[in-house]
Amino acid sequence: PATSDKVADAYVQFVLGHHLDETDQEDAAVAAYKRALELDPMAADIPAELAGLYLRLNKVQEATTTAEQALKIAPANREANRVLGTIDAALSESASDSGRGSRASGSSDENLAKALHHFDLAMAGTAAETDPNVRATLSRLYVRSGAYAKAIPLLVDLVNQEPGWQDGPMMLAEAYAGAGRVPDGIALLEERATDDPRLLPALA
């Protein structure tokens, strides 16, 4: 276990990493997070935040490895699960489009299942406060997997909260139809089509 002095020093480096990341000094931020992890290797938030930074830098392999390191310490860590959910969701969509490929040579369905698992953990108990982009991705995954009942409440909130999200009403209408709630889908499209004519073919 890290000594109290090392834990304190690790926290300083962790906060420094945040500051450097926020001021677009990514390389220095990575170095600070790595120093923090060396000082306190059992603090899951450190590799989780580093994984998030790697993901923003489009360093997918590093993000994956670091997020998995965080989950070995704390399996329910929200940020690490968000990172892996995002990666698996992208791989699932890519595999679905190309018919092949995955993080572990699995299928699109396997990556989809992993993504759902990680996002469920990332949002556990805090769905309303979660980043809208994460909720939108999870909604899309629910629709793809046929879990329409789970997708609908997320999409209803997102469509109301994010009026500029053009794909939202169409996805919600698809979820309504999949759940057998066609009248709700029609009512939604009738309401929204006045502002977005692209919805008229789906309504028809």
N, C-alpha and C positions, 0 to 999 in steps of 0.2 A: 504493500500500500504506500502511496505517496505521503511524504511527511507534510505537516501543516504548512511549512515554508514553501515547499514545492507546489502545494495546492494553491497557495496565495500567488506565487509567481505564475503558475499556469493560468489563473484567472486574469492576471494583468495582461498576459500574452493573448488570451482569448478576447478580451475587450479591445486590445490593440488591433487584433485581426479584424474585428467588426469595423473599427474606425477606418482602417486602411481599405477595406472592401468598399465602404460607403464613399470613400474619396477616390475610387477608381485606381487604387494602387494594388492591383490584384496579386502581382508576384510577391510583394511585401506581405500582403495579407496571408497568402499561402504559407510563407515562411513563419509568420507569427503563429498561425494555427498549428503548424508542425512542431514548433517549440513548445507550445502549450500541451500538445499531445505527449511529447516526450516527458514533460514534467508530471503530467497526471494522465497516465494511459487508461485509467478506468472511468474517465468522465466521458460519457457517450455524446454529450452535446458538442464536444470539440470535433470529433471526426464527422459528426452529422452536419455541422456548419461548414466544415471544409468540403464535404461532399456537395453541398449546395453551391458553393463557390466553383468547384470544378465543373458542375453541370452548367452553370452560367457561362463558363469559359469554353463550353462544348468539349470538355475532356471527359468523354463518357466512361471510358474504362477506369480512369482514376476516381470518378464520381461513384461508380458501381462498387469498386473495391473498398473505398472509404466508408460509404454508407453501410455496406455489409459489416465492416469492422464495428461501426456504431451499434448495429443491431445485435451483434454478439454480446455486447455489454448490456444493452437495454432494448429488448425486442420490440417494445412499443414506442420507441422514440419517433416522434411525429415527423421531424425534418428528414431523418434517414428514410423513413417509409415514403414520404412525399417524393424524395429523389428517386428511389427505386421504382415507385409507381409511375413516375413520369417517364423514366427510361423504358420500363416494360410496356407502357402504353404506346410509346413511339415505335418500339420494336414490333409490337403486335400489329399496328397499322401498316408498318412497312412490310411485314411478312404477309399480311392479308393482301396487300397490293401486288406483291411480287410472287407470292405463293411459296416463299421460302425465307429462311433466315430467322435467327433469334439469338438472345444472349447466350444460351446454352444449347444451341443446335436443336431447340425445340420448335413446336409449331406455333402458329398465330394464337391458337386457343390456349396453349400453355402460358404464353406471355400475357394474354388477356386475363387469365385467372390470377397470375402473379400480380398484375397491375391492380386488379380489383382488391386483392388481399391487402396490398400495401396502402392503397388509398383509403380503404375502410379503417385501417389502423391510424393513418395520418389524420383522419377527420373524426375519430371516435369522440363523441360528446361535444364536438365544437364545430359542427357542420356550418352553422350560421355565420361563424366568425372566420371560416377558412377562406383563403384566397379564391376569388371567383374563377380564376383560370383553373384551379385544381378542381373546383366543383363542376365546372363545365366539362373538363376531361373525364371526370368520374361519371357524369351524366351520359356522355357519349359512350363510355364503356358499358354502362348498364343497358343502354339501348341496343348496342351491338350484341350483348350477351343474352338479350331477351328478358332482362330483369326490369320490365317496364314499370312495375309498381314502385320500385326503388328510385327509378329515374324521375318519375313525375313530380314528387314534392321538391326535389332539387331543382328541376327545370322551372317549376312554377315560381319559386323564389327568384331564380336567376333572371327569368324573363321580366319579372316585375322590377327587379333591382337594377338590371342592366338593359335599359331600353334600346341602346345602340347595338346590342348583340344580334346581328341579323340572322344567324343560324338558329337562334334559340326557339322562336315560334315554330319553325318547321320541325325541329327535333322534338319539341313538346307534342306537336300534333301527331308525329310518328309514334311517340310513346303512348299517347291516348289511344290511337288506333290499335296498337299492339296489345294494350290492356283491355280491349273490347269496349272502350269508352268513346266510340265514334262521335256521338253527339257533342261531347266536350271538345273534341278535335275540330269539329265543324264550327262550333261557336267561337273558338279561339281564332281560327283562320278568317272567319267573317269579320271579327273585330279588328284583326291586324292587317288584313289585306287592303284596307282603305289607305294605309300608310305605306304598304309594301306590296306593290302589284306582283312581285315574284311569287307570292303565296297563292295567287289565283289558280294556277294549274293544279296545285295540290288540293285546293278547295273543290275545284271541278271534279 
